[in-house]
Amino acid sequence: MPIFEFACLKCGTEFECLVFKDEKPECPNCGSSDAEKRMSTFGISIGYKFRPASTGSKSSCSSCGASSCAGCS
């Protein structure tokens, strides 16, 4: 079930809403159904895989202290 971000065109309130197909969400502040869908930063692909932050040492992961990053992927 997709959750989208919206901005109300009447009062300017930004909100998230679970919507199905062509439903029009209502603004939680003013009740208007005149809202614009916004680009969600969560849904943007950055084009490369996550790499753990490490100093290059294979002995441990700098973010969690595990002895190997093999399980982190």
C-alpha positions in Angstrom: 0.0 0.0 0.0 1.7 3.2 -1.1 2.1 6.2 1.1 2.5 9.5 -0.8 3.5 12.9 0.3 1.2 15.8 -0.5 1.0 19.6 -0.2 -2.5 21.2 0.2 -3.0 23.9 -2.4 -5.5 25.7 -0.2 -3.6 26.1 3.1 -0.1 24.9 2.2 0.0 22.0 4.8 2.3 19.2 3.9 1.1 15.7 4.8 1.5 12.0 4.1 -1.4 9.8 3.1 -2.2 6.2 2.2 -4.0 6.3 -1.2 -5.5 3.7 -3.5 -5.6 4.2 -7.2 -7.2 7.5 -8.1 -8.4 8.5 -4.6 -8.0 12.2 -3.7 -6.6 12.7 -0.2 -8.1 15.3 2.1 -5.9 17.8 3.9 -5.8 17.0 7.7 -5.7 20.7 8.4 -8.5 22.3 6.3 -10.3 19.3 4.7 -9.7 20.4 1.2 -9.2 17.6 -1.5 -7.1 20.0 -3.6 -3.6 18.6 -3.0 -0.5 18.2 -5.0 1.6 15.0 -4.9 5.2 15.7 -3.9 8.4 13.9 -4.7 9.3 11.7 -1.8 13.0 11.6 -1.0 12.6 8.0 0.2 11.5 7.0 -3.3 14.5 8.5 -5.1 17.2 6.1 -6.4 20.8 7.3 -6.1 22.1 4.9 -8.7 24.7 3.0 -6.6 24.7 0.5 -3.8 25.3 1.4 -0.2 28.8 0.9 1.0 29.5 0.7 4.7 31.6 3.5 6.1 34.9 2.1 7.0 38.5 3.1 7.1 39.5 0.3 4.7 40.4 -2.1 7.5 38.9 -5.6 6.9 39.1 -6.3 10.7 35.8 -4.6 11.7 33.1 -2.3 10.5 33.4 1.2 11.9 29.7 1.7 12.2 28.8 -1.4 14.3 32.0 -2.9 15.5 31.3 -6.4 14.0 34.3 -8.5 13.1 33.1 -8.8 9.5 30.8 -6.8 7.2 29.8 -9.9 5.3 26.5 -10.1 7.1 25.7 -6.4 6.6 25.7 -6.3 2.8 
